[in-house]
Amino acid sequence: MSDLINDTTDSIEVASKVRSLPDQEFARDISRGLTANPKYLSSKYFYDKKGDELFQQIMALDEYYLTKAEYSIFNDQKDDILEVFSQGKPFELVELGAGDGYKTKVLLRHFQEANANFKYLPVDISANVLESLASDLEQEMPDLNVSGLRGDYFQVLQDMKKKENVRRVVLFLGSNIGNFKRITAIQFLHQLKAGLDKDDLVMIGFDLKKDPDKIFAAYNDERGVTKAFNLNLLTRINQELDADFNLDNFKHYPYYDPVSGECRSYLLSKCDQVVKINQLNQEVHFKAWEAIHTEISAKFDLDSIKDLATTAGFTIEANFFDKNRWYVDSVWRV
């Protein structure tokens, strides 16, 4: 699953409101994706209010091991993580795709208890999630120095002004790096590096290659929550662009390739059909079993992680594994 975003940046204070994603951008991207060959929809649009709720359910699924593995890393190794991050100096903790902060709160609480000198800057595309996080942090950690940012990762990093003598530590968790193709991941990492200074750090979560059956189950759970999450894209188009997608005419279809390490998700048209999107004044024709690509979630080994870091100009500072070695949070230095 993904927090991949592409929007203008809005800075908010903890208790303030944030505006909704521009309708014209959503309309443009939907039109572009559904008229392409092959068809696609960006995974960034998973995250409306309903999508946020479904993703919370996904993270609680027995099959979805990623969140549990990363949580255990933070809970079991928080002392070592703080030492790597701070080295006794103040720092800014910038989290790209902050979500509800479920895992990061483990670190935030520990950092506060350890009297670390830091500021937390959560970034997310979802107004609903960012407002909820702001409210939760205000109640749970009222003394936390926090300022939320809503917008595109690249734009946020470009717009943020570096404070002198403060290390920046960027979190990119949840194996969101796996939502990029390799060339796009390298481009992203180059842009990330360009916004940082010497000795700044990034911590990137990587889902590691493992039993293919375990990986596949995380994207095709028995309860059908991941299916509902994928199909919600069509519901969102119906609601926001006055379309007439019949969800019963589409099949959730994920598959995992153990050679490339890519887990891909699709929506397949079960029949020959025409869908009207009234706000776009468009009709989209689907052939029977034609696919809409909605997500890629790549899995890694340590060699491919090292290759990414080296190619993007980073040095690996530390690797933090869960007890099963299913997942790693890799810390890189500029």
JORAUR-V115193 format. One record per residue. N is the residue number from 1. SS is DSSP state (2 for helix, 1 for strand, 0 for the rest). NEAR is the number of other C-alpha atoms within 10 Angstrom. Layout:
# JORAUR-V115193
N | SS | NEAR
N | SS | NEAR
This chain:
# JORAUR-V115193
1 | 0 | 24
2 | 0 | 22
3 | 0 | 25
4 | 0 | 21
5 | 0 | 23
6 | 0 | 16
7 | 0 | 17
8 | 0 | 15
9 | 0 | 21
10 | 1 | 14
11 | 1 | 16
12 | 1 | 17
13 | 0 | 13
14 | 0 | 21
15 | 0 | 17
16 | 0 | 12
17 | 0 | 13
18 | 0 | 18
19 | 0 | 10
20 | 0 | 12
21 | 0 | 18
22 | 0 | 10
23 | 2 | 10
24 | 2 | 9
25 | 2 | 12
26 | 2 | 16
27 | 2 | 16
28 | 2 | 11
29 | 2 | 15
30 | 2 | 21
31 | 2 | 18
32 | 2 | 14
33 | 2 | 17
34 | 2 | 19
35 | 0 | 15
36 | 0 | 12
37 | 0 | 10
38 | 0 | 11
39 | 1 | 18
40 | 1 | 21
41 | 0 | 22
42 | 0 | 18
43 | 2 | 20
44 | 2 | 18
45 | 2 | 24
46 | 2 | 27
47 | 0 | 26
48 | 0 | 20
49 | 2 | 13
50 | 2 | 17
51 | 2 | 20
52 | 2 | 18
53 | 2 | 13
54 | 2 | 20
55 | 2 | 20
56 | 2 | 14
57 | 2 | 14
58 | 2 | 23
59 | 2 | 16
60 | 0 | 12
61 | 0 | 18
62 | 0 | 12
63 | 0 | 17
64 | 0 | 21
65 | 2 | 19
66 | 2 | 20
67 | 2 | 18
68 | 2 | 16
69 | 2 | 22
70 | 2 | 25
71 | 2 | 18
72 | 2 | 16
73 | 2 | 19
74 | 2 | 23
75 | 2 | 16
76 | 2 | 14
77 | 2 | 14
78 | 2 | 18
79 | 2 | 14
80 | 2 | 12
81 | 2 | 20
82 | 2 | 18
83 | 2 | 12
84 | 2 | 14
85 | 2 | 23
86 | 2 | 20
87 | 0 | 9
88 | 0 | 11
89 | 0 | 13
90 | 0 | 16
91 | 1 | 22
92 | 1 | 22
93 | 1 | 21
94 | 1 | 23
95 | 1 | 24
96 | 1 | 27
97 | 0 | 28
98 | 0 | 27
99 | 0 | 26
100 | 0 | 21
101 | 0 | 20
102 | 0 | 13
103 | 0 | 20
104 | 2 | 19
105 | 2 | 17
106 | 2 | 16
107 | 2 | 20
108 | 2 | 22
109 | 2 | 15
110 | 2 | 16
111 | 2 | 19
112 | 2 | 15
113 | 2 | 9
114 | 0 | 11
115 | 0 | 9
116 | 0 | 17
117 | 0 | 14
118 | 1 | 23
119 | 1 | 17
120 | 1 | 17
121 | 1 | 19
122 | 1 | 25
123 | 1 | 27
124 | 1 | 26
125 | 0 | 29
126 | 0 | 28
127 | 2 | 20
128 | 2 | 20
129 | 2 | 21
130 | 2 | 28
131 | 2 | 20
132 | 2 | 17
133 | 2 | 21
134 | 2 | 22
135 | 2 | 15
136 | 2 | 16
137 | 2 | 21
138 | 2 | 16
139 | 2 | 10
140 | 2 | 11
141 | 0 | 14
142 | 0 | 12
143 | 0 | 10
144 | 0 | 16
145 | 0 | 16
146 | 1 | 22
147 | 0 | 17
148 | 1 | 24
149 | 1 | 27
150 | 1 | 28
151 | 0 | 23
152 | 0 | 21
153 | 2 | 26
154 | 2 | 18
155 | 2 | 15
156 | 2 | 21
157 | 2 | 22
158 | 2 | 16
159 | 2 | 11
160 | 0 | 12
161 | 0 | 9
162 | 0 | 15
163 | 0 | 10
164 | 0 | 6
165 | 0 | 9
166 | 0 | 15
167 | 1 | 22
168 | 1 | 25
169 | 1 | 24
170 | 1 | 24
171 | 1 | 23
172 | 1 | 21
173 | 0 | 24
174 | 0 | 25
175 | 0 | 25
176 | 2 | 22
177 | 2 | 25
178 | 2 | 23
179 | 2 | 22
180 | 0 | 18
181 | 0 | 14
182 | 2 | 14
183 | 2 | 10
184 | 2 | 12
185 | 2 | 17
186 | 2 | 20
187 | 2 | 14
188 | 2 | 17
189 | 2 | 20
190 | 2 | 16
191 | 2 | 16
192 | 2 | 18
193 | 2 | 20
194 | 2 | 12
195 | 0 | 18
196 | 0 | 20
197 | 0 | 14
198 | 0 | 10
199 | 0 | 13
200 | 0 | 19
201 | 1 | 27
202 | 1 | 28
203 | 1 | 24
204 | 1 | 20
205 | 1 | 24
206 | 1 | 27
207 | 1 | 27
208 | 1 | 21
209 | 0 | 21
210 | 0 | 16
211 | 0 | 10
212 | 2 | 14
213 | 2 | 9
214 | 2 | 13
215 | 2 | 23
216 | 2 | 18
217 | 2 | 18
218 | 2 | 21
219 | 0 | 26
220 | 0 | 19
221 | 0 | 16
222 | 0 | 13
223 | 0 | 10
224 | 0 | 13
225 | 2 | 17
226 | 2 | 25
227 | 2 | 21
228 | 2 | 17
229 | 2 | 22
230 | 2 | 26
231 | 2 | 21
232 | 2 | 20
233 | 2 | 23
234 | 2 | 20
235 | 2 | 19
236 | 2 | 20
237 | 2 | 19
238 | 2 | 18
239 | 2 | 10
240 | 2 | 14
241 | 2 | 19
242 | 0 | 16
243 | 1 | 21
244 | 0 | 16
245 | 0 | 18
246 | 0 | 13
247 | 2 | 16
248 | 2 | 9
249 | 2 | 15
250 | 1 | 21
251 | 1 | 17
252 | 1 | 22
253 | 1 | 18
254 | 1 | 22
255 | 1 | 17
256 | 1 | 21
257 | 1 | 13
258 | 0 | 15
259 | 0 | 8
260 | 0 | 11
261 | 0 | 20
262 | 1 | 20
263 | 1 | 22
264 | 1 | 19
265 | 1 | 25
266 | 1 | 24
267 | 1 | 27
268 | 1 | 19
269 | 1 | 21
270 | 0 | 16
271 | 0 | 13
272 | 0 | 12
273 | 1 | 14
274 | 1 | 13
275 | 1 | 14
276 | 1 | 17
277 | 1 | 21
278 | 2 | 13
279 | 2 | 13
280 | 2 | 14
281 | 0 | 11
282 | 1 | 14
283 | 1 | 14
284 | 1 | 12
285 | 1 | 14
286 | 1 | 19
287 | 0 | 13
288 | 0 | 14
289 | 0 | 15
290 | 0 | 18
291 | 1 | 22
292 | 1 | 23
293 | 1 | 21
294 | 1 | 25
295 | 1 | 25
296 | 1 | 23
297 | 1 | 21
298 | 1 | 25
299 | 0 | 26
300 | 1 | 20
301 | 0 | 16
302 | 2 | 14
303 | 2 | 9
304 | 2 | 12
305 | 2 | 18
306 | 2 | 16
307 | 2 | 13
308 | 2 | 17
309 | 2 | 21
310 | 2 | 14
311 | 2 | 13
312 | 0 | 19
313 | 0 | 15
314 | 0 | 20
315 | 1 | 16
316 | 1 | 17
317 | 1 | 14
318 | 1 | 16
319 | 1 | 15
320 | 1 | 20
321 | 1 | 21
322 | 0 | 18
323 | 0 | 12
324 | 0 | 7
325 | 0 | 13
326 | 0 | 19
327 | 1 | 28
328 | 1 | 28
329 | 1 | 26
330 | 1 | 22
331 | 1 | 24
332 | 1 | 23
333 | 1 | 20
334 | 0 | 19
